[in-house]
Each structure stands twice: as C-alpha cells, then as structure tokens.
Amino acid sequence: QVQLVESGGGLVQPGGSLRLSCAASGISYSIATMTWYRQAPGKQRDLVASITSGGITNYADSAKGRFTISRDNAKNTVYLQMSDLKPEDTAVYSCKIVSRVGYTYWGQGTQVTVSS
C-alpha cells in the first residue's frame, strides 16, 4: 500500500522559513513527477512547485524566488523549502506523486500558518 507522509508544517511568523517533506513508501514503481499543492480556506487547490525525475522544476509565480523544491530519489522524498513566508502563504500543503506507469498518489496534507 502506497503511503505519502508530509511533515514540517506549523506556525511561523511573516518573513520566516519552513521546510516541508513528503516521503513516499510502499510504491513499486519509480516516481516520475513530484508536486506540491496548497489550498487555502475557501479557495481552490493550486500548484506550488513540481520537479521531474530529471530535476526539472516548475514554480507558481507566487513561489518563485522564495520557495525551492528538491527531491531525494533514494528516499522517495520531496522537499519544499519556503522562505520569506507571507500570511497569504497560509494553507494546507499537499504532495502528489506520479509513478512512471501513471499512478497518482496524494498525501493528507500539512498545515502551514503564517501569522504574527
């Protein structure tokens, strides 16, 4: 059974930093793309950043220059380093992975709250 476990969320002051992790276990196939999404209360879920197996990254405009996505293929883990956090970054952050054979898996999400 495939399981994605996110960690690293929490409460941080504006201007602060957090590092999110998403570790996948139980997956039989290698992972193609790993993606972070976020959903704020009352809003749709938006893509934050993605990274391919080859390390090609893509960022939402709101994340460019402040967030960095990376992955450790040996650990089936994707990271999201977030800096200069703003109140509008407050959301539930979820990871999604797509295996090379096309299966898609989602994590449960981790809450990030940016507030003074």
C-alpha positions as CSV (number, residue, x, y, z in Angstrom):
1,Q,0.0,0.0,0.0
2,V,1.4,3.3,-1.0
3,Q,1.6,5.9,1.7
4,L,2.7,9.6,1.5
5,V,3.5,11.3,4.7
6,E,4.0,15.0,4.8
7,S,5.8,16.8,7.7
8,G,7.3,20.2,8.5
9,G,4.2,22.4,8.6
10,G,3.4,24.7,11.5
11,L,3.0,28.2,12.7
12,V,5.6,30.7,11.6
13,Q,5.9,34.5,11.7
14,P,5.9,36.5,8.5
15,G,9.4,36.5,7.0
16,G,10.1,33.1,8.5
17,S,11.0,29.8,6.9
18,L,9.8,26.3,6.9
19,R,10.9,23.1,5.2
20,L,8.2,20.6,4.2
21,S,8.9,17.0,3.5
22,C,6.8,14.3,1.8
23,A,8.0,10.7,2.0
24,A,6.5,8.0,-0.1
25,S,6.6,4.4,0.9
26,G,5.2,1.2,-0.5
27,I,5.5,2.3,-4.1
28,S,6.5,-0.4,-6.5
29,Y,7.5,1.8,-9.4
30,S,9.9,4.7,-9.7
31,I,8.5,8.1,-9.3
32,A,8.2,10.5,-12.2
33,T,6.9,13.9,-11.1
34,M,6.6,15.1,-7.6
35,T,4.4,18.1,-6.9
36,W,3.4,20.4,-4.0
37,Y,0.0,21.9,-4.0
38,R,-1.7,24.2,-1.5
39,Q,-5.3,25.0,-0.6
40,A,-6.3,28.0,1.5
41,P,-9.7,28.1,3.2
42,G,-12.4,28.8,0.7
43,K,-10.1,28.6,-2.3
44,Q,-9.2,26.1,-4.9
45,R,-6.1,23.9,-4.7
46,D,-3.2,25.5,-6.5
47,L,0.1,24.1,-7.8
48,V,3.0,25.5,-5.9
49,A,6.0,23.7,-7.4
50,S,6.9,20.5,-9.2
51,I,10.0,18.5,-10.0
52,T,10.6,15.8,-12.5
53,S,12.8,12.7,-12.1
54,G,15.5,14.6,-14.0
55,G,15.3,17.5,-11.7
56,I,13.4,20.0,-13.9
57,T,11.5,22.3,-11.7
58,N,8.4,24.5,-12.2
59,Y,7.1,27.1,-9.8
60,A,3.9,29.1,-9.4
61,D,4.6,32.8,-9.8
62,S,3.8,33.2,-6.1
63,A,6.6,30.8,-5.2
64,K,9.3,32.0,-7.5
65,G,12.3,33.3,-5.7
66,R,11.0,32.3,-2.2
67,F,10.4,28.5,-2.5
68,T,12.7,25.7,-3.6
69,I,11.6,22.2,-4.4
70,S,14.0,19.3,-4.3
71,R,13.9,15.6,-4.2
72,D,15.9,12.6,-2.9
73,N,15.1,9.7,-5.2
74,A,16.8,7.2,-3.0
75,K,14.4,8.1,-0.2
76,N,11.4,8.7,-2.5
77,T,11.1,12.1,-0.7
78,V,10.3,15.6,-2.0
79,Y,11.0,18.7,-0.1
80,L,9.8,22.3,-0.2
81,Q,12.0,24.9,1.3
82,M,9.9,28.0,1.9
83,S,11.4,31.3,2.9
84,D,10.2,34.9,3.4
85,L,6.8,33.5,4.2
86,K,3.8,35.7,4.0
87,P,0.3,35.5,5.5
88,E,-1.1,34.7,2.1
89,D,1.0,31.5,2.1
90,T,-1.2,30.1,4.8
91,A,-2.8,26.9,3.5
92,V,-2.8,23.2,3.7
93,Y,0.1,21.9,1.6
94,S,-0.2,18.5,0.0
95,C,2.2,16.5,-2.1
96,K,1.3,14.5,-5.2
97,I,3.5,11.9,-6.9
98,V,3.0,10.3,-10.2
99,S,4.7,7.0,-10.9
100,R,6.4,6.2,-14.2
101,V,3.5,3.9,-15.1
102,G,1.0,6.7,-14.4
103,Y,-0.4,6.0,-11.0
104,T,-1.1,9.1,-8.9
105,Y,-0.9,9.3,-5.1
106,W,-1.7,12.1,-2.7
107,G,-0.7,12.9,0.8
108,Q,-3.0,14.0,3.5
109,G,-1.6,17.5,3.8
110,T,0.2,19.6,6.4
111,Q,-1.0,22.9,7.7
112,V,1.2,26.0,7.2
113,T,0.1,29.1,9.1
114,V,1.9,32.4,8.7
115,S,0.9,34.8,11.3
116,S,2.3,37.2,13.8
